[in-house]
Amino acid sequence: MARLAGRRLLFAAPVLLVVTFGVFAIAAASPFDPVKAYAGTAALGADARTLERLRENLGMDQPFTSRWWDWLTSALGGDLGHSSVLRQPVAQVIGERLVWSALLCAVAFVVAVLTGTVLGVLAARRPGSALDRTVTSLAYSLEAAPVFWIALLAVWLFALQWGVLPVGGLTDTASEQVTPGQVASHLVLPAGVLAVSQLPWFTLYVRQGVGDALAEDPVRGARARGLSERTVLLGHALRSGLLPVLTLVGSRVPELITGALLVESVFSWPGIAAATVEAATAVDFPLLAALTTLATAAVLLGNLLADLLYGLFDPRVKFSDM
């Protein structure tokens, strides 16, 4: 296990290096002017000399390769730079927002896995039944639905029509402090929408895996020995059928991050979505590079976690062969 993790970490270093270089290259080719974005409305009345002097002060007159190298060497020393658009250190921008994005993604992921497992098992117990057809049809329908459409539908139904849940934000409008109760109530809609967007994949994978396991000889033998259906399902078929789901842990991380950005934007959740959008439109090189590196690292860690879980739970797989 340690050797596998070490190899993956060594592989991650050049990947992150290429990603950061690509961010600076793409941002440099962007039609947006970071100097005008930094100056705001003051840029409308500024002359060319003033803008050029501001460009020199911000270091924007240097080639993107020089800016990338300066940022990289500083980042390796623990300094992620200063966000020009948010007027804050990049580390502070990420620190203030990352915890809320992590909370949203964690809750949504756990709900999606647990609910998908239950629905998949119920559908796999009786293939072709009304319940199976209903669950699979709903899963395929949700799989094709854009996450922002689900979010807008949830706002219309639960917040505007029924008025049972807050429409967005982290706390109530009149509140002066953040309380766990308010955070929990405001988390229900965004986390639920994000979980629903991930739910079809886990439901269909569990249904297929458990359905195949129920048709295998060991499960048939367990039934022939007179074991109860619950013991056969939970003790034999479910354990074997959940193995393919472990591969989803890594493959769903990019979709989870993308969906979280859209959900945060719809529900005004104070995560990294707003910072990502502002960094992209304002060509904020340090913040954009840090956020992209963070997302890439999350994807790589998700893939590593999926491989480690597969090696731990599947006796046929050896870490030395991975």
Solvent accessible surface area in square Angstrom, and as a share of the most:
residue,aa,sasa,rsa
1,M,101,0.45
2,A,84,0.65
3,R,187,0.68
4,L,3,0.02
5,A,24,0.19
6,G,30,0.29
7,R,98,0.36
8,R,76,0.28
9,L,107,0.53
10,L,138,0.69
11,F,121,0.50
12,A,13,0.10
13,A,62,0.48
14,P,69,0.43
15,V,39,0.23
16,L,44,0.22
17,L,82,0.41
18,V,105,0.60
19,V,38,0.22
20,T,4,0.02
21,F,76,0.32
22,G,23,0.23
23,V,16,0.09
24,F,2,0.01
25,A,32,0.25
26,I,131,0.67
27,A,8,0.06
28,A,46,0.35
29,A,87,0.67
30,S,31,0.20
31,P,130,0.82
32,F,110,0.46
33,D,40,0.21
34,P,18,0.11
35,V,0,0.00
36,K,106,0.45
37,A,40,0.31
38,Y,58,0.22
39,A,28,0.22
40,G,39,0.37
41,T,117,0.68
42,A,72,0.56
43,A,12,0.09
44,L,158,0.78
45,G,76,0.73
46,A,33,0.25
47,D,86,0.44
48,A,84,0.65
49,R,183,0.67
50,T,56,0.32
51,L,26,0.13
52,E,81,0.36
53,R,124,0.45
54,L,40,0.20
55,R,59,0.22
56,E,98,0.44
57,N,116,0.59
58,L,54,0.27
59,G,24,0.23
60,M,26,0.12
61,D,67,0.35
62,Q,88,0.39
63,P,81,0.51
64,F,57,0.24
65,T,61,0.35
66,S,43,0.28
67,R,41,0.15
68,W,34,0.12
69,W,142,0.50
70,D,88,0.46
71,W,21,0.07
72,L,20,0.10
73,T,60,0.35
74,S,46,0.30
75,A,22,0.17
76,L,143,0.71
77,G,71,0.68
78,G,63,0.61
79,D,83,0.43
80,L,51,0.25
81,G,24,0.23
82,H,102,0.46
83,S,0,0.00
84,S,16,0.10
85,V,35,0.20
86,L,35,0.17
87,R,125,0.46
88,Q,43,0.19
89,P,62,0.39
90,V,0,0.00
91,A,57,0.44
92,Q,82,0.36
93,V,0,0.00
94,I,19,0.10
95,G,50,0.48
96,E,81,0.36
97,R,53,0.19
98,L,65,0.32
99,V,87,0.50
100,W,58,0.20
101,S,7,0.04
102,A,53,0.41
103,L,60,0.30
104,L,0,0.00
105,C,25,0.15
106,A,54,0.42
107,V,50,0.29
108,A,0,0.00
109,F,43,0.18
110,V,82,0.47
111,V,68,0.39
112,A,1,0.00
113,V,42,0.24
114,L,112,0.56
115,T,52,0.30
116,G,0,0.00
117,T,26,0.15
118,V,87,0.50
119,L,48,0.24
120,G,0,0.00
121,V,14,0.08
122,L,69,0.34
123,A,0,0.00
124,A,2,0.02
125,R,93,0.34
126,R,148,0.54
127,P,98,0.62
128,G,46,0.44
129,S,35,0.22
130,A,66,0.51
131,L,88,0.44
132,D,4,0.02
133,R,142,0.52
134,T,85,0.50
135,V,13,0.07
136,T,19,0.11
137,S,65,0.42
138,L,96,0.48
139,A,5,0.04
140,Y,132,0.50
141,S,68,0.44
142,L,35,0.17
143,E,59,0.26
144,A,88,0.68
145,A,22,0.17
146,P,65,0.41
147,V,19,0.11
148,F,100,0.42
149,W,129,0.45
150,I,16,0.08
151,A,0,0.00
152,L,100,0.50
153,L,79,0.39
154,A,9,0.07
155,V,20,0.11
156,W,123,0.43
157,L,48,0.24
158,F,66,0.28
159,A,17,0.13
160,L,119,0.59
161,Q,103,0.46
162,W,149,0.52
163,G,54,0.52
164,V,95,0.55
165,L,41,0.20
166,P,40,0.25
167,V,81,0.47
168,G,22,0.21
169,G,19,0.18
170,L,24,0.12
171,T,33,0.19
172,D,73,0.38
173,T,146,0.85
174,A,98,0.76
175,S,35,0.22
176,E,176,0.79
177,Q,129,0.57
178,V,82,0.47
179,T,41,0.24
180,P,117,0.73
181,G,53,0.51
182,Q,38,0.17
183,V,15,0.08
184,A,56,0.44
185,S,42,0.27
186,H,8,0.03
187,L,18,0.09
188,V,77,0.44
189,L,10,0.05
190,P,2,0.01
191,A,5,0.04
192,G,29,0.28
193,V,6,0.03
194,L,0,0.00
195,A,4,0.03
196,V,47,0.27
197,S,18,0.11
198,Q,5,0.02
199,L,23,0.11
200,P,1,0.00
201,W,76,0.27
202,F,1,0.00
203,T,2,0.01
204,L,28,0.14
205,Y,86,0.33
206,V,0,0.00
207,R,66,0.24
208,Q,98,0.44
209,G,9,0.09
210,V,0,0.00
211,G,23,0.22
212,D,73,0.38
213,A,2,0.01
214,L,20,0.10
215,A,57,0.44
216,E,77,0.35
217,D,104,0.54
218,P,92,0.58
219,V,4,0.03
220,R,142,0.52
221,G,26,0.25
222,A,0,0.00
223,R,100,0.37
224,A,91,0.71
225,R,162,0.59
226,G,64,0.61
227,L,69,0.34
228,S,65,0.42
229,E,80,0.36
230,R,184,0.67
231,T,61,0.35
232,V,0,0.00
233,L,13,0.06
234,L,86,0.43
235,G,46,0.44
236,H,61,0.27
237,A,0,0.00
238,L,30,0.15
239,R,165,0.60
240,S,46,0.29
241,G,1,0.01
242,L,53,0.26
243,L,17,0.08
244,P,50,0.32
245,V,11,0.06
246,L,29,0.14
247,T,69,0.40
248,L,7,0.03
249,V,19,0.11
250,G,2,0.02
251,S,63,0.40
252,R,19,0.07
253,V,20,0.12
254,P,55,0.35
255,E,86,0.39
256,L,15,0.07
257,I,34,0.17
258,T,75,0.44
259,G,6,0.05
260,A,5,0.04
261,L,48,0.24
262,L,74,0.37
263,V,1,0.00
264,E,3,0.01
265,S,69,0.45
266,V,47,0.27
267,F,1,0.00
268,S,79,0.51
269,W,7,0.02
270,P,51,0.32
271,G,1,0.01
272,I,24,0.12
273,A,2,0.02
274,A,59,0.45
275,A,1,0.01
276,T,33,0.19
277,V,85,0.49
278,E,67,0.30
279,A,0,0.00
280,A,46,0.36
281,T,67,0.39
282,A,7,0.06
283,V,2,0.01
284,D,0,0.00
285,F,7,0.03
286,P,29,0.18
287,L,0,0.00
288,L,29,0.15
289,A,0,0.00
290,A,7,0.05
291,L,10,0.05
292,T,41,0.24
293,T,31,0.18
294,L,57,0.28
295,A,35,0.27
296,T,24,0.14
297,A,29,0.23
298,A,37,0.29
299,V,36,0.21
300,L,39,0.20
301,L,104,0.52
302,G,7,0.07
303,N,59,0.30
304,L,18,0.09
305,L,87,0.43
306,A,8,0.06
307,D,35,0.18
308,L,30,0.15
309,L,43,0.22
310,Y,50,0.19
311,G,10,0.10
312,L,103,0.51
313,F,106,0.44
314,D,3,0.01
315,P,120,0.76
316,R,187,0.68
317,V,42,0.24
318,K,130,0.55
319,F,45,0.19
320,S,90,0.58
321,D,116,0.60
322,M,64,0.28
